[in-house]
Amino acid sequence: MSAAYPARYWHRLADGRIQCDLCPRDCRLNDGQRGACFVRQRIGDGMVLTTYGRSSGFCIDPIEKKPLNHFFPGSSVLSFGTAGCNLACKFCQNWDISKSRDSDRLADQASAEEIAVAAQQAGCESVAFTYNDPVIFAEYAMDVADACHARGIHTVAVTAGYVHPEPRRDFFARIDAANVDLKAFSDDFYFKLTGAHLQPVLDTLQYLHHETGVWLEITTLLIPGKNDSDEELTALSAWIADALGPEVPLHFSAFHPDYRMMDVPPTPPRTLRRARDIALRAGLHYVYTGNVHDLAGGTTYCPGCHLPLIERDWYDIVGYQLDPAGRCPVCGTPVAGRFGRFSRRFGNRRIPVAIHHGG
């Protein structure tokens, strides 16, 4: 399987360079040059995806680890990523993968069909494109998604949402659920700490919620002193409530010192609880805390009668009250999400998977 796969989403410029049209970085490349993501490269008069069919490894995770709390809770998901990223987050929590050069980390090769077969044989409800941002390996992810859908397997994208409209439309047409990182609610933060901008991410969130059938959840990693003020959290929560509506779940996750922000302390649990309170007061129905032990912050409550409906201890579901249609058994209020008959709890496990090649 060749890793240098013809890439889509580029055009020629009058000065002889070609411009990548995948994301708002609009990288302009001479022959041999790679984009900021590192995995899209100009070769001759075209562009290739250098990581097609190559992965940094496969694991089976609980769906709650993506995090997705309203997408077939308790199910398992086959997770994988490649290398590279189109953002430059100084606080990256997966920097060993996202910041790696593709040849450093990509030991596993797998075709789209082999991944779909592996997920089916493992009994996974879904396949997740995660660890690094899947929009940069969109051609590979879309082929995997097609193979998964042919076998009745759902697809999940964990992404920063930094993508242009045309590839965004093509990519998310093949995705069933997405968790989008809304890294902050200020363009200054995005520019200084990620090398990107806020507005394209807000555009992606609105597109997903209003123009697609993709189930959407949002995660904000709270970094002490950077994006955790009451003012910013209030503005972020109010925007979600107004622009998307109160039923989009929001996860506040704890930062730990990593990559180029080793001098910033870990997020105190009280910060996550404060953020959750602010978002609930803004009218959001489903607000969660992550990377900390917090039973209340991990539980899904009925927006009607406030009964605990899905109780979680980390990634373990310890109580489940919803009926198969996703309604509260006491007051009948529907809970937003994608639900089915709750039959098993995958729990807090992580199982490495070897992909078997046909032949």
GIJOUR-V399415 format. One line per field, one symbol per residue. psi: psi as a letter, one per 30 degrees, with the letter a starting at -180 (. if undefined). A space follows every 10 residues. Layout:
psi = ???
This chain:
psi = kkfikkllil lklfgflkkk gelffhkkkl kflllffffk kkjbgakljf gkgklglklk lkfffekjfg jikfllkjkl ablllglhkf gkfhffefgl kefefifkkk leeeeeeeee ffgkflkkja elkfffheee eeeeeeeeef ggklkkkjlf gikleeeeee effgkekkjk jjflhkfeee eeffgaleee eeeeeeeeef glgkkklkkj jkjkfeggle eeeeeeeeee eefelfgjkk kklkkkklcg hffkllkkef eeeeeeeeee ffgkejklkl gljjeeffkk kkfefgkjej kkjcgkjfkj fklffhlkfe fgkkkkajla kjfljeailj jkkkkkkl.
